[in-house]
Amino acid sequence: SELLAAGHIVPAHVYRPPEPLEGLASEPVDAWRRLAGAGQGFAYFARVEQARAFASEIGCAVLSGTTPDDERDAIIAGFRSGDVRCIANVQILTEGFDAPAAEVCMVARGCDHAGAWLQMVGRVLRPSPGKDHAIVIDLSGASHRHGLPHEDREYSLDGRAIRAKVEPLRVCPACGRTQPSALDHCEGCGLVFPVAQLKRPRIWDVPLELAREIAVTAEDRRAV
């Protein structure tokens, strides 16, 4: 919250499934085309063949651990100049890469560790002229476990993992945007959320009986 207030990072609009998944909520190509808009950014995959399949459909560059250095340098230079719109990558560009103009991050892989999650989404939180928010497409629902990118977090030196101070959230059924559950409408598409009806408990219609008290004698206590 302090970094947001000081303008050191921008908030993120997060699109995710209603709960964590052992897989992906949708095809990455469909999700990128529907949610990324004209933004420039990154798509993170677990396997090289997945990144290449996505790149062939979108028409973007691919980076992996086997990409030759000269090709990697050319791709990054093209990204910085704006000629490359998207980089599909596998275990690359998760940390130590600064490109403030990037505004879209799609995580098309599982993510068990909060640190890895924060490194990936952190690539698009840096401020840049004309950029008022980032877009995070969370296809596996990792943000349910690790919190939204711009949430406050608790760090410790006692060996415990990074923990998000998570507030209750809800996903808009119309556009998929994630936002505080206290809102009565979607800040993305304007949908007014219906008021949830209280669910009545199941009634079994069985008689009630008095629970019998068990008398404990002095002899019983001595035996214990």
Summary of the structure (lengths in Angstrom):
residues: 224
radius of gyration: 24.0
end to end distance: 56.0
largest distance: 87.8
contacts: 583
relative contact order: 0.17
helix: 25%
strand: 18%
